[in-house]
């Protein structure tokens, strides 16, 4: 949509816009989107350095605990299923 189209639609809803203001707004939106994308990109490439344990858990520690819990849970379920099969075999079910 051209700046002139934006101005026309703005006039329809009683907004006073100029071509310069439309271009300035678009520039600011693009700059904000670029900055947000850059911030997202840099957070993905951050490296985690070895630190002494702190009293408050970090996101990495929470993920590690969740993964360990998931592994333990799946192992526990596997053991329970094996025991269930043994009991069924004894009962003849």
Order of alpha helices (4+ residues) and beta strands (2+ residues): alpha-alpha-alpha
